[in-house]
Amino acid sequence: MEEVIVHGQQIGYYDTEASSALRQQAPILETPASVFLINAELMADQQSFRMDQILQNDSSVQKSNNFLGAYSSFQVRGFALSNGSNYFRDGRPFFHLASPATEILDRVEVLKGPASVLYGTLAPGGIVNLVSKAPPSELSGFVKATFGSFDLAHYHLDVGGPATKDGSLRYRVNAVSEDSNSFRRFYSGEEFGSDRMIFSGALAWDLSANTTLLLNADYLEDDRPQDNGLIGEDGEIISSLDYDTIYNQAWSLYDSEVGNIFLQVDHRFSDSWGAKFVVHQQEYQRDRYDNQLLGVDNDAGDFTIRARRRLNRRDYTNTSLDINGEFFTGGLKHRLLVGVERTDIDRNDREISGGERVTFVSNINGPAIPDPLIGVGNVLVRGEERRRGVFAQDMIEVGEQWRVLLGLRYDEFETNIGNGFETDNVTPRFGVLYLLNEAFAVYSTYSESFEPNGPVGGGFENTGEQLDPTVGEQIELGAKLELYDGNLLLTGALFAIERDGAPFEDPVRNVIVQRGLQENEGFEFSAAGLIGDHLSVVASFTYLDAEFTRDDNPDIVGNVPFGVTDFAFSLWAEYQFNAGTLQGLSLQGGLFYESDRPVDDLNTFDLDAYTRVDIGAKYEFELEGGQGLVTRLTISNLTDEEYFKARSPFAINPELPREIRASVQYRF
């Protein structure tokens, strides 16, 4: 018989299931919601170590800023994500005030629109769910070294497999070390050096044929100085500041430590019913030695700076129980999910009193100001926050083609911070999906969001002031189509979202204020997966019409919210040679575009539109025994485009210029 060898791309950029949309595994095609997924293959090909490098693939997600050079904040569908409630690890709340350890993730899921029915107190734009790597059933792993521009040296070990002969106990270990500098330097000539270390370990234990215990722990240490960005004045970025010059002092710092422990027990009562019990403990600490801008004299190049040092601690404990099952009532099939959860947040900050703050004037031409050696303050700010919720959701299959989604949640919120605060809320969710055939679906949903704002925290002039709850609602119409035997997914969605009473930091007055009614309407389109046997693609386009339609401040009524762009587009594609002399070679390219966007809610001025071009190449060598060697080369911002992100005219962040990364990976 003649031998026939078939070559094809085995891994693409489309995974058919996501856990965030329904809080359980479900086909994306049959889910009446817009979900965007970035899998491990795409993250590896782009050599992404930061959240902004990962989320750039979804044009509905916009990076708001690079906060003090430490981590990025994001908007989804034009609404800022809350660092305390809109980020999740494995479907559980994840405090986001440091750059997460993306190297230990299997994928990142973005669920668009309000998701309060499943996840509680959230901003309405959407959620970001970080899904951890699981222990493999067979011995596998890799060792990888990456080097690149700005003195990047990144080392990563990932290994896992069975720990017992029968495979009932499995493990996975990750270790990462990274040293790097920024393309920006302090005006004193010192470099912006940062160090990251990550350690993680996971165990999966089959206690019986129906019960599995998963234990997952990780630790991140991230040490770096601060970068306050550039400053805008009179409708433009002031001329005395260069794109690559940091005006604040090199002795500032933003050091973070984050530890997570997950304990999860999955049990199957039968083929139709199961339960999941999860406890997640997160400990977060950051040491901030701030250089806070108070004023600037553009002509003289003088900056009035206030230095202060504070230590922030947060302990998050989330406990949840989900019960899901399938049953029939007449001719209707139900996929029911009911759950209860509680999140306890303990806050323990050490602030400084007003008399301990040091104010000085520096100049962009030097000399540098000596470190005043401010110690961590002794003013204790302590408090507790409690979130409790109970929810139910039913996905009803009506015949072969209709899917009806019904959801309801009751939340209680209380805090003893400041004068204390208690409230509760009921949140609904409705959706309907129609399968025209096995590959094409249309859907419509209605959902709400609820954010119970506690008193203003420490460090602001209106500390202790009680804010009103923030509420939102969305109507969405969408369609999904699978092509190429289910390997490519096309998604389109029309949506309208309203949000009332969002809290906002006014850095000029150092206060937290609430905005009025923000209305965002838009359209999204995305494509992800394999086209034929050679081409992988992930692409998205977003159009947004956003404005404040009501506010106590008449100067912002009719304005576009800060950082919201009208048009955004992203594209990444890979062509893989599967035969011949070039077999093992992949060529890659990316295109990322954003139109003009205002620097603040007052629309003081706009940051210019930009187009960024990335390219890359990958070569895979197959070795004996199933082992392999993978080499990658990526060049981001090939044309060296200068562009910016900002959260205010006093915090404008220059983005990376041309950057080259090369890596070699041995996998087994």
N, C-alpha and C positions, 0 to 999 in steps of 0.2 A: 504494500500500500504506500502511495506517495505521501511523504511527510508534508504537512501544511502548518506553517508558523504564522500566527496572527499577532500583529503588534498593535497596541492601543494604549491610550493614556488611562492609567488605572485610578488616578486620584484627580478630582476636579475641585471646583470652588463652590459646589452646591451640596449641602446635606439636606436630606428630605424631611428631617424631623427637628423640631426645636422644643425645648421644655418650658421656655418662659411664657409663651402665649397662653397656654391653658394650665400651667403649673403641673403638667404631666406630659409624657411623650405623646405627640400627636402629629399626623402628617401636616406639613405646612400648607399643602394644597387645600385641605379640608378645614382649615382654621380661619374663621371670619375675623381676621386681623392682619395687619401689615407687619411682617417680621423680616428682618435682615440679619443674615448670619455670616460671620467671618470665621472660617475654619482654620485648623492648624496648618494646612498646606499653604494657604494664602499668607498667613503670618510669617511662615518660614521663608517663602519666596521673596517677600518684601523685606526680610530681615528686620522685623518690627520688635522693638523692645519697650515701646511706650504706647499708652492708650491713644494718643493723637495719631500715631503712625498706623494703628489698627483701624480706628473709627473713620479715618479719612476715606475709606472705601464706601461709606454710606453718605451720600450727599445731603440727606436730611439731618445729619449730625454735623453741627458746626462747632469747631473749637472756639471758645470765647476768649480765652487768654491762657498764658503760661504763668501761673500765679507765683511770683517771686522767683521764677526759674526752677520751681520745685515740682509742680504737677500741673496738669491741664484741667480746665473746667469746660463743660460742653453744653450746647443747646440741642434739643431735638424738636423739629418742626417749629423752631423759633422761640421755644420756651427753655429757660435755664433749668438744668437738672440740679436738684438739691443734693449736695455732697453728703447729707445725713440720711437720705431716704430713697434716692432714685437709682442707687447702684446696688448690685446684688452679687453674691458669690454662691453659685449652685442654688439659686432661688431663695437665698436668705439675705437679710439686710447686711450691707457691707459699707463701712464708714470710709469715705473717699476724700482724705486730705493729705495723701501722699501718692506718688506714682505707683500703681499696683504692680505686683510681680507677674507680668504677663508671660514670662517664660514657663510658668507652671500651668498654663491654660491650654485646654483642648480646643476651645472656640469661644467666641464672644457673640452674644445674641442681643439685638436691638429690637424691642417691642415698641411699636409706635402708638401714640395716643395714651389717654388715661388708663391706668391699670390698677386703680385703687381697690377694685373688687377682690383681686387676688393678693395684692401686696400692700394694702393699707394706705398710709399717709404719703402721698406722692404729688410731685408737680405733674402737669397734664401732658407734657410733650412725649414722654415715653420712659422706658427703663433700659438700663444696660445690665445684662446678666453675664457674669464671668463664670465659665464652666471649667472646672478643674480636670486635669488629666487623671484618668483612672488607672489602677494597677492592672497590667496586662496578664492574660492567662498563660502566655509563653514568654520565656526570657527574651528581652529585647531592650534596646536603648541606643544611646549615642554619646559621643564626646565631640564637642564643637568649640572651635576658636574663631572669633571674629575680630578683625582689625579694621580701622578706618580713620577717616578725617577727625581732626581735633583730638588726636591722641587716644582714640577709642581702643580699648583692649577688653574684650568680653569673652569669658570662658563659661561653658555650660556642660554639666554632666547630667544625663537623664537615663536611669536604668531601673528596670522592674521585671517582675516575673513571679512564678510560683515559689512559695517558701516551704511547701510540703510536697511529698511525692504525688498525692492525689489532687493537688491543685486547689484544695479548699481554702488555703491561706495564701494570699498574694500580696505583693508589696510594690512600691514605687518610690524612688528617691530622686530628688532634683537638688543640684547645687550650682549656684551662679556667683561669679565674681566679675565686677565691672569697674574699670577706672576710665575716666574721660574728662575732657575739658570742653568748654563752650567755644563757639566761634567768636564770642565777645570777651573782651578783657576789661578789667578795671582801669580807669584813667591813670591810676598809679603804676600801671604796667603789670600788675599781678594777674595770674590766670584764674579762671573760674573752674576750679577742679572739683569733681564729684566722685564719690565712691558708693557703690551698691554691693550688698551681699544678700543672697537669698538661699534659704535652706527649706526644703519641704520633704515630708514623708507621708506616705499613705499605706494603709493596710485594709484589705478586703477579706473578710472571713465568712465563709459559708457555714453558719452554725448548724444548719440542717438543709434539707432540700428546698425548704420554703422560706428560710430566714437568712439574711445576709447582714453583717455588721460592717460598716465602713468607718474607719478612723483616719482623719486627714489633719495634718498640722503643718504650719509654715511660719517662717520668720523672715522679715525684711528689715534691713538697716540701710538707710539712705542719708548720707551726709553731704552737704554742699553749702556754699555761701548763698547770698540772695542777689537777685537781679531784678531791680525795680522797673526795668524797661526804659522807654523814652517818654517824653512829655510833649503834649500838644498845647499850643497857645495861638490865639487869633486865627483859627481855622487851619492850622498846619502844625507839623512836628517842628519844634524849635530848632533853629539852624546850628546852635552851638553843640548839639549832640550828634555824634557819628552813629552809623548803623551798627558798628561793632564795638562801641565804647559803653561801659557801665559807669554811671555817674555816682552810684552809692559806694560806700566803703567796703573794702575787701574783707574786713573782720566781721561783717554781718554773717549770719548763718541761719540755715533751716535744716535741722537734723531730725530725722523721723525714725521711729521704730514701730513696727506693726507685727503683731502676732495673732494667728488664727488657729483655732482648734474646732474641728467638726466631728461630731459623733452622729452617725445615721444608722438607723435600723429599718430595713425593709422586710416586710413579712407578707406572704401570700396566704390568705385564708382558704382560697380556692382558685380555680382558673379565672374566676370573675371578680373576686374581691381581694383587695390588698390594703396595707397601711404603711405609712412612712413616718417615723418619729425622728426628729432632728434637734440637736442642741448645737448652737454655734456660739463660741466665745471669741470675741475680738478685743484685743488690748492695743490701744494706740497712744503714742506719746510723741510730742514734737517739742524741740527746744528752738525757740525763735528769738533771734537777736536782730531786731528790726531797725532799719533806717527809713523812717516814715517821712515822706516829703510834706513840708508845710508851706513852702513857697519857692518861687524861682524868679530870678532877675535875668532875663534872656540877654540883655545887652552886656551885662558884666560877667555872665556865666556863673552866677552865684546860686547855690541851692541851700535853702534852710531845711535842716534835717533834725528830726527828733529821734533819738535812739532809746529803745526800751527792750528789755529782755523778759520773756515769760515762758513758762512751761505749761503745756496743755496736755491733759490726760483724758481719755475716754475709754470706758469699759462697756462693751456691748455684749449682751447676752440675749440670744433669740432662741426660744423653744417653740416647737410647732409639732402638730400631729395632723397629717392628711390621711383621709380614708377615701379610697376610690373604688368604684365597682361598675359593673355592667349588668343591666337587667332589662326585661321587656315589660311593657304595659300594653296589652293588645298587640297592635302591629308596630308599636314604637320602641325603638331601642334607645336606652339611656346610658350615657357615660357620666356617672355622677361623681362629683368631688365635693367633699365637705371637710372643713378644717377649722382648727383653732390655733392661735399663736399669741405669743407674748414677747415683747421686746423691752428689756430694761437697759437704760443708758445711765451710767454713773459718770458724773463729771467732777474732775478734781484739778483745778487750775491754780497756778501760782502766778499772780499778776504783780505789778509794781504800782506803788502809789504815785500820784502826780509829782511829788517832790523828788522822786528817784529818777525821773526822766531827764536825759541830757539833751539839750538843744545846741546845735552848732551850725555854722555856715561854712560850706565847702565850695570850691571852685573847680570847674572842669579842667582848668589848666594847672591844678595842683596848688600847694602840696597836699598829700594825703593827710587826713586827720588821724592822730594816734588813737588806738583803741582805748575808750574810757573805762574799760574793764567793769562794766555793769554786771552785777550778779543777778541771778534769778530772783524775782520779787518774793516777798513773804506775805503778800495779801492773798489769802486763800479764797477762792471762789468755788464753792461746792454745790452740788445739787443732783437731783435724780429726775429722770423722765421715764414714764411708763406708757407703753402702747399695748393695748389688748384688742384682739379682733377675732370674730367668728364669721365664717363665710360658707356659701354653698354655690355650686355651679353645676349646671346640667347641660350637656351637649346631647341633643335629641336628634336621632336619625329618623326622618319621616320618609319612608320608602328608600329607594336607591339614590335619590338626587337631592333631597332637602336636608339641611342641617340647621337646627335652631339652638341658639346658645342663650341661656338664662342664668344670670348671676346676681347675688345679693350679698352684701357684707355689712356688719355692724362693728364700729370701732369705738373704743374709749381711749382717751388721751388725758394724762395728768402730769404735772410737773410741780416740784416744790422750789424751783429756781426763782429768785426774786420774791414776788408776792404770791407765787403759786397760781396754778391755772388748771381747770378741768373742763372737758367738753366731750361730746360724743357725736356720732354721725352715722347715717345709713346711706350706702352707695350702691346704685344698681348698674347693671350691664346687660344689654340685649344685642343679639346678633342673629342674622339669618344668612345662610349660604346655599346657593343652588349649583349643583354639578350638572352642567350641560352635557358633559361626557366624562370619561375617566381622567381626562387631562385638562379640563377647562372648567373654572368655577367663577361665579360672581357672588359678591356679598355686600351686606350693609350692617353697620353697627352703631349703637349709641352707648356712650360710656361717660363716667364722671370721675373727677378727682377731688381730693380733700386734703388740705394741709393745715393742721392746727398749730398756729404760730404761738409759741410760748413767749415769755418776756424777753426783751433784748438782752443779750449776753454781755459779759464784761468787756471793757476796753472801748466802749462807745459812750458818747456824751449822753445818750438817752438810755443808759443801762437800766434795766428793770421795767421799762415801759411795756405794757401789755399790748400785743398786736392782735388784730382780728383774724379769724380763720381765712384762708385763701381757698377759693372753690373754682372748679373748672368743669367744662363739659365739651364733648366732641360728637359730631356726626361724621361718619365715613362711608364712602361707597368705593368698592374695589373690585378688581378682577385678577385672576391668576391662571396662567397657562403653562403647562409642562410640554416641552418639545424634546426631540431626539431621544425617544424611549425613556422619558422621565429624567434625563440628565441635565436639562436646562430649564430653569424656572423664570418666567416673565411675570412681573407684578406691577399693577398700576392702581393708584388710589387717589380719590378726591376727598378732601377733609376740610372741616371748619371747626375751630377750637376757640372757646372763650375762657379767659382766666381773670378773676377779680380779686384784687387785694394782695398782689405778690410783694413780699418784702424785698428791699433793695438797699445796698450799702452806698451811702453818699460819702465818698472818701474826702471830699472837701470840708464838709461839716462834721465828719466822723460820727454819723448817726445812721440808724436803720429806719427807713421810711417805707410806706406801703404805696404801691401804684394802684391806679384805678383799673378800668376794664381794658384788657388787651384782647384783640380779636385777630386771629391768624387763619387765613384761608389759603389752600394750596393744592398742588398736584405733585405726585411722585411716580416715578417709573424706575424699575430696577430689573436687571438680568444677571443671573448667576448660574454657572455650570459649564458643561462641555458642549461644544459645537463640533460634531463629527468625532474623529479619533485623535485629533491633534491640537485643537484650539480650546483652551480654557479662558473664560472671560467672567469678570464681575464688573458691572456698570450700573450707575444710578444717575438720575436727573431729578432735581427738585425745583419747583417754582413756589414762592411764598409771597403773599400779600398780607403784610402785618402792620398793625397800627394801634395806638392808644385811642380809644373812642370816648373815654371818660376818665377824668382825674382831677384831684384837688388842685393840682398845679396846671393852670391853663396853658403854660408854655410847652407842655408835651402832648396835649390833645391833638391828634392828627399826625403825630410823629411816628417814625418807625422805631421799635425797640432796639437797643444797642446790639450790635453784632449780627443783626438779622439781614441776610442777603436775599435779593429777589431771585437770583438764579444761582444754582450750584450744580456742578457736573463732576463725576468721577468715573474713570475707566482704568482697569488693569487687565491685561491680556497676556497669555503665555502660549507660545507655539512650541510643541514638543516634536522632535524628530524621533520616530519610532522604528526606523529601519535604515539600512545603508551605513555609509561611513560616518554619518553624523548622529547615529543612534546614541541616545543618552544626553544629547544637547537640547536645551530649552532656551528660547529667546523671549524676553519679556519687555513690556513697555507700559507706562502709565501716563494718564493725563488728568489733571485736577484743576478745576476752575471755580472761582467765586466772583460774583459781581460786587459792586461797591456796597459798603455797609457802614452805618453810622457808628461813631466812636462812643456815643452815649445816648441816653434817652432824650436829651435836649437837642440831639442832632446837631451838635456844635460843628462838626465837619465829618466827612466820610473818609474811610480808608479805601484806597484805590482797589479796583478789581485786579485779579492776578490769574495767570495761567502757569501751572508748574508741570514740567515734563520729567518723568523718571524712566530709566531703562535698567535692564538687568539681564543676566545670563546665568544658567545653571548647567552643570555637567555631572552626570551620575555614572560612576564606575561600579560595575557589578564585580564583586570579589568571590572567592570560593567560600562555600559553606553558607550562602545566603547573606553574607556581609556586603557592605558597600561603602563607597567613598563619594561624598557629595561636595562639590565646590560651587560657591555662589559669588557673583559680583553684582552689586547694585550701585547705581549713580542716581541719587535723588536731586531734584532741582538742577537738571542738566544745563539749563540756560542761565543759571545763577540769578534767578528772579528775586528782586527785593520786594517783600510783602510783609504785612503786619496783622496781628490780632490785638484786641484791646478790650478792657473792661471799663475804662474811663480815659479821659484825656491825660490823666496822670499815671497811667499804667499801660503804655503801648509797647507791645512785645514784638521786636523784629524776629521773623521766622528764619529757619535754617537756610543758609546759602547752599551752593553746590556741596554735596556730601558723598563720599565714596566709602563703600563697605565691601570687604572681601572676607570670605569664611571658608573653612574646610571642616567637614563633618564626617566622622567615622561612625557608621551605624552597624549594629549587630542584632 
